[in-house]
Amino acid sequence: MKNLKISVIAMAVSFAFSAGAMAQTLSKDEYKSQKANISTEAKKAKEACSALSANAKDVCVAEAKGKQNVAVAELDARNKPTQKNAYEAKAARADADYAVAKEKCDDLAGNAKDVCVKEAKAAQTTAKANAKSQMKTAEANSSAKEKSSSAQKKANEKSSDARKDATAEKRDADYAVAREKCDAFSNDAKDSCIAKAKSRYGKT
């Protein structure tokens, strides 16, 4: 499982190739050119997958699709640097990581595979929840630029709510992983495992 997590992290870093290092808004022609380059790279990556077989090929295709989706989302975020586009780029990366991790889980079987999928889903949920919290916090702070006490208080409340929502989503995802691991046991051991998971994550 450690190898899976390490490879997912490494893959996420590799996605940085996507849309280049441009920070300013692109011209229409530059945007089209960048998008065309992304499409060309994705096509080459997918063609390279044809040399593989079985699950290795599925993983390769998922990686190629993920890189393309992340590259396009990051290009849009650079072209139109809004909080929503920044979130979409992070969400695209989380979805891409999940797609690849889930494919890699197919190399496993039984409860090990189930746990692997749940962990991949938990990582996706955590990444997207964090991105959503960051977006809402930034939007709230932006709307309170006038620095009035009432506006700042409202911004702080929105930020707090966003963090609470993110925490709840991540807790639910972590509970799903813990609950799935209990399926490796039976009878009293399984019941005890479930009870501990419920207690740890505040479930009834």
N, C-alpha and C positions, 0 to 999 in steps of 0.2 A: 504493500500500500504506500510505503514511503517513496518508492520509485515512481509511482503514479503521480504523487503530489509534486515531486521534484520536476518531473517531465512537464507537468502542466504549467508550473511556474516558469520553466525555461521557455516553453512555447509562448507564453504570454509576453515574455521579453522579446522574442523574435518577431512578434507582430509589430514592433516599433518601426519596421522597415516601411510600413504602409504608405503614407502620403508625403513623406519627406519632412523636412524641418521648417517648412514655411509657417510663419506665425501671422502674416498679414492676409487680408482678403485677396483672393486670386482673381485675375481677369477671367472673363468667360472662356477665352481660348485656353488659358493656362489650366483652368478647372477641367475642361474637356480632355486636354492632353494628359493630365494627371490620372483622370479616371480611366482613360484608354490604356495607360501604362499598367494600371492595377489589373484591368481585365486581361491584358496580355500575359502578365506574370501569373495570374490565376490559371489561365488556360495551360500554360507550360507546366505548372505545378500539378494540375490534374492529369495531364498527359503522362507525366513521369510516374504517376500512380499505376498506370496500366502494366508496368513491369512487375508489380507485386501481385499477391493473391490472397484470398481468404480475408481474415480480419485485418491483416497488415495493410491491405489495399483500402479497406473501409476507413481505417484510421488516417491513412494518407489523404484520402478524398475529404474527410472531415477537416483535416488540418488546412488543406488548400481552400476549401469553402470558407473556413473560419478566418483565414488571413485576408481573403478578399472582402468579406463583410466588415471586418475591423478596419481595413484600409479605407474603404469607402466611407465609413462612419467617421473616421478620423479626418479624412479629407473634407467632409462636410463641416466638421467642427472647426477646422482651420479656415475654411472659406467663409463660414458664417459663425463666428465665435459667440454663440449664445449659451446660456446655462443648459437649455434643453438639448442642444447638439452635443455639448460636453457629456451630458448624461447618456445620450444615445451611443456615443463612442465607447464609454465604459461598459454600458449594457451589452453592446455588441461583442466586446472582448469577453465578458462573463459568459455569454451564450456560446461563443466559439470554444472557450475553454471547456465548458460543460459538454458540448457535442463530441469533442475529441476524447475527453476523459470517459464519457459513457461508452464510446466505441472500444476503448481499451479495456473496459470492464468485461467485454465479451470474451476476453481471453481467460476469464475465471468462470467458476460454476457454483451452483448452489448458493448458500448463504454468503459466501465470500463475494460473489458477484452482486448479490442484493445490497450488501453493505457498501460495496464499491460505488454502485449507482447512487445510493443515498448520500454518500460522502461527496460525490461529484455535484449532486443537486444542492447540497448544503453550501458548498463553495460558491456555486452560482447565485444562490439566494443571498448569501452574505455580501458578495461583491455588488449585486444590484441594489440591495438595501442600503449599503454604504453610499453608493453613487446617488441614490435617490435622496438620502439624508443630506448629502453635500449640496445637491442642487437646490433643495428646499431652503436650506440655511442660507446659501448665497443669494437666492431670490428674496428672502425675507430681509436680509441685511441691505440689499440693494434698494428695496422699497423704503428703507428707513434712513436714507442718506441725509435727510434734513436734520438728523440727529436730535429730534425732539424727544423728550422723555417718553411720551406716549407711543410714538412710532418705534422707538428702540425697544420698549417693553413688549410691544406686539411682535416685533421681529424675534426677540428672545423666546417668546412663547411658541412661535412657529418652529423655531430651531429645536426647542425642547420636545415638541410633539413629534417632529421628524425623527429625532434620535430615539424616542420611545418606540415609534413604529418600526424603525430599523432593528432595534433590540428584540422586539417581539417576533419579527420575521426570522431573525437569526436563531432565536431560542427554539422556535418551532422546527426549523430545519435541523438543528442539532439534536432535538428530541427524536426526530424521525430516524436519525442515524443510530442513536442509542437504542431505540425500540427495535430496529432491524437487527442489531447485534444480538439481541435477546433470543432471536429465532435459532441461534446456534445451540441453545440449551433446550431442556425439556422438563416437564413436570414442575417440581418445587423450585428448581434452579432457575427456570425460565420465569416463573411467577415472581421470584425474588428480584431477578434482573429488571423486570418490567416495573415493579414497585419502586426500585431505586431510581430508575429513569424518570418515572412520574414525579417522584419526590424532588429530584435534582432540578427538573425543568418546570416545576409548578403545575403539573397536570393532575387532573382528578380522575 
